[in-house]
């Protein structure tokens, strides 16, 4: 009986030990580690994308959970990474300078401050554009709101209003934080967003969103967007886009626009603040040469026929003056003399080519084909490559190379 009780006691003790000490890795807090491709439950109106040629990243800060999440839009919203953060030590929205509250709204990074030495504020700090136009119109003031790191133990609701991360977490987030273009949405909670309602007159159409974002002088039909989206938190709504505009002189305008929108009774959607910048890039250089494969094929056929018919003038006219033969040892004049001797030596010449391929290069085209050469005294097959350049509105042969496919054959007289 004692043996049975002893065995039972040992078994219970073993089970308790297993549950008390989890397997390696399971005690890691998910708030400290990136969480990849997790879907996020937010209202459809929260983030509406009209154009996205590349993934769009933005930051969502949830004050109630003291959590910062990096979200990605690529067809749908997904959580890429999640970190514990600390916000203002006092609850509620920031209203005044020095109230130790973190603002709530849609913000953008204006400047990045870096420090080579590791300080209590981390190696870098990202300044946010609080107060934005909505905050100012609501009578809110203050400044100096940053996302920054710390080398101290992170404590919930312990800052003067900034959003603070562990230094190592901010290092992982930094590459996604772009000045001007990465939205930082700060909310009291996700539940608060879900309870909010979108404006009755919603912005559903791409044309309407584009017209609200672009200035009147921009030709909307000539504008191509890299991205265009709306982000809203139930109170604030911001349209953001980056675009390019081609002009007749081949120059390219690159632009960025951000509009803070509000529904104003009979006027409809109005732009409360418009941040807009555009710069002209270097004029587009016209193509160095026309990429017309048919013209290349016609040129090759002219060259072949001239060679076969012993039309030396036309044949040599297919070569550039800078052409060199025999690994550069023979100039164009010497090459002409060489071909003249061969034309006089052979009673006839026949050249067949097949399997022509054209590859465009930086300076022109590389044309390769199978060649069969035959005369009354000589026959050879192989692979020939002609390197062409476009000069003075015409194609010309700059270099040529030939690789025999087998033994050349002498033809009896």
Number of C-alpha atoms within 10 A of each C-alpha: 6 7 8 9 10 10 12 11 11 12 12 10 11 11 10 11 11 10 9 9 10 10 9 7 7 9 9 9 10 13 17 16 13 17 16 13 13 12 13 14 11 13 17 10 19 18 17 18 21 16 15 16 10 10 11 20 21 20 24 20 27 21 25 15 15 21 21 24 23 22 23 20 18 14 10 13 19 20 21 17 23 23 22 23 29 26 28 24 18 16 15 14 19 22 20 14 14 13 16 22 24 29 28 24 23 26 22 22 20 14 15 17 11 13 11 8 9 14 14 12 19 23 20 23 21 23 21 24 19 26 24 18 17 20 18 13 11 10 11 18 16 16 14 15 20 22 23 23 26 20 15 13 8 16 15 18 23 18 18 19 26 25 27 29 28 21 21 14 20 21 14 11 18 13 8 13 20 17 15 18 20 17 22 23 20 22 22 20 16 20 13 11 18 17 10 13 13 19 13 7 9 10 16 13 9 14 12 11 19 19 12 21 25 21 13 9 6 11 11 14 7 10 18 14 18 15 18 23 20 22 19 19 24 19 15 17 21 22 22 23 24 22 17 18 19 17 13 6 9 13 15 17 17 18 19 21 21 24 22 22 22 18 16 10 8 6 7 10 16 14 17 13 15 18 12 15 11 14 11 14 11 10 13 12 9 8 7 12 17 14 13 10 14 10 13 18 15 11 15 20 13 15 19 18 16 19 20 20 15 20 15 17 11 15 19 20 14 21 20 19 14 12 17 20 15 11 9 11 9 14 15 17 12 13 17 16 13 12 16 14 11 13 19 10 12 14 10 14 18 16 18 14 18 11 9 14 14 18 12 15 11 8 12 21 22 19 20 21 18 19 22 18 16 20 18 15 15 14 17 17 21 17 17 18 19 19 20 24 22 17 12 7 8 14 21 24 25 19 20 19 13 15 12 14 13 9 10 13 12 13 11 7 5
